[in-house]
Structures are given as structure tokens and as C-alpha cells.
Amino acid sequence: MTFNASVMLRETAAEHPEKKCVVLGQRSWTYQEVDQAADLVSTNLQAVGLAPGTKIGLQLPNLPQFLSAYFGLARAGYVMVPLNPLLTARETTFMLGNSDCELLITTDAVAAEAVKAVQQIGDIPVYVVETGSAERPEGTRSFTELLAPRPVADMASTQADDTAVIVFTSGTTGTPKGAELSHFGIYMNSTVSTERIELNPDDTTLAMLPFFHVYGLTSVLNVCVHNGVTMVLLPRFDPAAALDLVEAHRVVRFSAVPSMLIGMVDAGTSGRDLSSVERVISGGSALSGEALRRFEAAFPSATVLEGYGLSESTSSVAVNISREERKPLSIGKPLWGSECRVVSEAGEVLPPGKENVGELTFQGPTIMKGYHKNPEATQESLRDGWLYTGDMGYMDEDGFLFVVDRKKELIIRNGFNVFPREVEEVIATHPDVVEVAVVGTPDPQLGQEVVAVVSLRDGASATAEDIIEHARRSLAAYKYPREVHITGELPKSAAGKIRKKDLAQDLVAGADRQGQR
């Protein structure tokens, strides 16, 4: 079946040509303007002589040019490889090389580092979006060349199952892997997500999740374009700036990761008019009950709905439905067309019930095709049409899903299973704690020890001993942490996820240094 994901933009532009598509600062661009720019990017790249299926890196923050490039690449039948602008040259080199990119589109702010990466893999063209942040490096081309007027080429005759995007996983379990997402999978995800979150075309959303991450790309950009929603762009998250934009543009809905919600509340909401916000989707990592309560108290008209998704599922596969139907700490129910099974280590399908914790597996039209050039990892994650997520959880009797923890983050202390999220939920209720991450560290007698790393509110006086005692009162003896480390800020990925792997490695390295003294 012939299908191209860029029809989302084309159809919306045809129906609402003068409607604002994106707003950045004092400027705005209509759907017609973005669509025409996508046509020119598509046409000018084809004029360069690139064949359909060519992989092209797109290394941009949330700028209008991201939309014209993304839809322009899809329209020409190319494969977009979104890259974080904050990557080092080494990281960019790996991703460009692993995905076989033959061209890179980046921004002047990071172009110098990007050029270093390109030099490691060969002489491929680099186009630079010029924002005035830095000089465009010698030998690169201006992105404006891709907007030169010329007769518009026809949309490529891509197949529904053709790869449209290769999005790299965060690499929390090893080397990043490039998940191949199809044109139809992208379209389906934006369609079924719309139904669950009840998006209204007249809504204005705050686009602060990075578009180079699958959460921002699919659950924000694609969903909004598919429905003709206006996006107010925030190229780099800043909680005070986010609150300013919510007020100035009367933002109705937005998606975020928990650390963003916490940051917005901690930035101070007193005296602000945030009454326009009606619905917020939280994903990317677990949202604590305490964080949910604090956010909804600060945004009195808002309902926070937690959802769940992965790069491998083209973003969301499960979301809660409404304030009335949601369940605390649940990621909701599978979206239309997706099915979930909870399976044991032996592959047995487990029945509903909190006592039946197993690995969450999904199947449906939004699941990836596989990992690019990595058949071994593909075979491990995709089995008989089911995506094995690596997340442990259960389904209750009403069909709601609960994530207990990452399979690889399970702590086994003296033979007992400890799920970090349960411990984090308890520690998060301490009034001085802003964020917490619980990890397991090697212990010669117990196998692993439970260790918590926390950041505190400004002016807080809680000690590590205070937090240990707080946890001890609510948790079994084998669960509460014996070590608590207080830090200024927890390390996070570009998508806002706490880097537990880095924390665990730092703790082990610190213990080793201490032992050598």
C-alpha cells in the first residue's frame, strides 16, 4: 500500500492554510507556510541527486525548520535520523555512521562539533540552520539553499511499511540502537493518541519536549500537525520560560516528563494565571504520586494523565483516559490497536493481579520494524510479533497497567527482590525531597545494597539519616536504603530521564576510590 506520513501536514495545510502552525518568540508560521517549505526542502534535496531511502541526519532543537525538514525528508522518500544537538562529536559520529547517513542538517550553535563528527565518517554535505548563535563553519552550506524556489516535485511513492525515521534509543542498557519506524506506524500513533487525549484543534500546546526524541516527535509534533493544533515552541526547556509561555499564549495542553512538571512547580506559580491548562500528559519516566499532587495543586484546572511508550513503539502505547477513570501510579490502558501481555521469565502469559509481576510486551501497528543493522538485538526484542519492553509490571482486573520497574534495574538484596520505584515513591513523600533515584550497588555479603540519591529543595535541612528513617518507617527491612547521597541535581538525558546507569557507575567508582585510600 502506498502511503507517506507527510500527508498529515499536507492535508492540514489544505484544510487550515492560514492557521498558525508554530510560534517562536514574536514570529509565527502558518500551516501553509510550513507545508510550502517542506515541499521546497523535498524538491531541493532531490535535485542534489539523493536516491529514495537515503538516510539524513537532522540535528536541530525545536525550531520551525525542524518541521519543514522532517516533512520534507518524508515527502522525498528519505529516512530522517533525529539527533540531539548536545551530542559530542564522538556520539554524533557513531549515530551518523551506524545509520549510514549521507547528509546532515544541523544548527549553527553546534555546527562546529557536528563538522568534527562528519570528518570521521567521510565527506558528506552539511546544511546549517543559521540562528545567529555562531558563525557557520567553512565548507558547510546554508539551510536556506534548501528553500530556494523551484518547481515542486511529486511526493515519493513510499510504501506504508517503508522506514520513515530511525530514532536511537537512549542507550541506558548499552550502545544506542536505531529503531526503524514506518510511515504508517507514525501516522497510526498520532491518530490513536489523539482519541485518547481528546485533543481539540482549537487548543494551543506548549512544545517543550525535544522533537529529536520520539516522545516529542510523535506525541507532540505529529499529533499536533495531524490535528491542526498551534504549537508554541520552546527550543530548550527552562521552567520559568515555560510558565511565561503558558500564561502569554493561554496554553491548554502539553506533554512533559516528570522532571519538567517538578521544575515548573518549583519555579514558583504563585500569582500566575495558569487556569488555561486543562490536560497534561506525563511520560518518559515514572511520575510519583507526590509530584502529581503538587502539580495539580499549582495548576488548579489541569488533569495529569500518565502514559507509557518507547522509541520502539513510536512513542505512546498506553495512556490513562480521564481524571475520573485514571488510577494512581498506573500508565493507563493500551491505545486502540495495541495489545499488552504480561509474561513470566519462562514466557508464560500471567493473569491479572498485583502479585503477577512480569515483563510487559506489546503488539500493534505502531511497533518498530526492528533495529537498524542489528538483527541480534531485533530478535531479542521482537518475538513472534511481540515487543519485549524490558519493563516489569502487571495488569489489574480492570485492564489498567502498572510499571514496577525496569527489568535490568531490579535490585536483589539478600535474595529478596526490591523494585526501585516503590522505594522512590516513599522517599518522594519527604517534604524536603525534590527528586530521587534508587539504584543497586554491589555488596559482598548481600549481593546488592539499596542506595538512594536525592536532590533537596532550596533551604532544606534534611540529612541522609533523616531520609533513611523516613523510608524505614514505610518499607520492609530489606527494602529501605542503607545509603542516601544528597546532590544538587540528578543527571538526566536530553529527554529528561534520570540516568540511573550513570549514578550506579559513579557510586561504584566512588566506593572503589574510598577503598583504595
Summary of the structure (lengths in Angstrom):
residues: 517
radius of gyration: 23.0
end to end distance: 66.2
largest distance: 72.2
contacts: 1805
relative contact order: 0.09
helix: 33%
strand: 27%
